[in-house]
Amino acid sequence: MNTTHESIYAHYVGWLNTHDITPRTRTYKCRQILRYLEFLEALNVSAPLVSSSHIQAYMQVLGKLNPRTYNCHLLNLKQFWRFLTEHYEMRSLVRSPKPKPVPATLPRYVPLNLMTQLLTPGPEENMESLLAKRDQAILEFLFSTGVRSIELRNIRFGDVSADLSECKIQTAKKGRQRIVFLGNAARSSLQAYLSLRQEAGTLYPSDWLFLSKHGSALCCSSVARRVKSLAVRRLGFIVTPHQFRHSFATEMLRASGCLRSVQVLLGHVKIRNTGIYCALELSDKNQAMQFFHPNGSKVDEQNHQNSLAAILDKEA
């Protein structure tokens, strides 16, 4: 890149560092903008002086990407253009690119019967080692709380209440905090893991809640690898950590009928995002119809109110 683009890029990286985003997101944004600047470099065009035709040419280069990836690139580009407008007096574009329509996709949740099987160790498994207890505690924690993988990896032992019933989560996006709750199975598995760590003398309030075999924080790939390995062993197919989040949302909505409660537990700002995580089967809808319609089955008032709430939240 020429000197001008190098200085703009360095300025942009410094500007991103002032924002509350994860290092992984920052790296992703920088990689996309670097690609964009290299494209302009080939056209011998300065970034603050681009025209709509230059932008359209670059978006055509990205045209083969799937809609979600394309829209992600576009969102980061628009942020970069706002940066250029503010700091380099970039002129406004006559024709701003529009995002691609994204086809609706079904939530990737694991049915409860299969999730129960996944959370149950096989008779041939040795569950006495520290790593085995850690892996089991991770599975139970993911399903009981619906936390993201990055949130799980950033939990300190001091974030968990003394009775292991609650945990403070530093939300991965925009620094918000929330409290999640552990069920009996999650508390039991976590207690077994922490007790073994205490015997080994590796349990301090400042420590990570889940440690690698080397005593350091877990990385993203290690959590995904362990979850996938256990799923293949116990179910015969791959399950990702994020599918636990979808399954948590679906089962919570099915049980509570309150999408707002699920939103708070997942740490979403927009309830529309929560709806994407929830999947209800035809039997759920039929049951709600029977409860709600005047000619449906006769049920008590409490069931009637719960089903009505489920329908209204689902439509929201």
Salt bridges, closest charged atoms under 4 A:
GLU41 OE1 - HIS5 ND1 2.99
GLU86 OE2 - HIS87 NE2 3.75
GLU125 OE1 - ARG233 NH1 3.28
GLU125 OE1 - ARG234 NH2 2.94
ASP135 OD1 - ARG134 NH2 2.82
ASP135 OD2 - ARG226 NE 2.86
GLU151 OE2 - ARG148 NH1 2.54
GLU151 OE1 - ARG178 NH2 2.94
ASP207 OD2 - ARG197 NH2 3.61
GLU251 OE2 - ARG254 NH1 3.00
ASP284 OD2 - ARG254 NH2 2.94
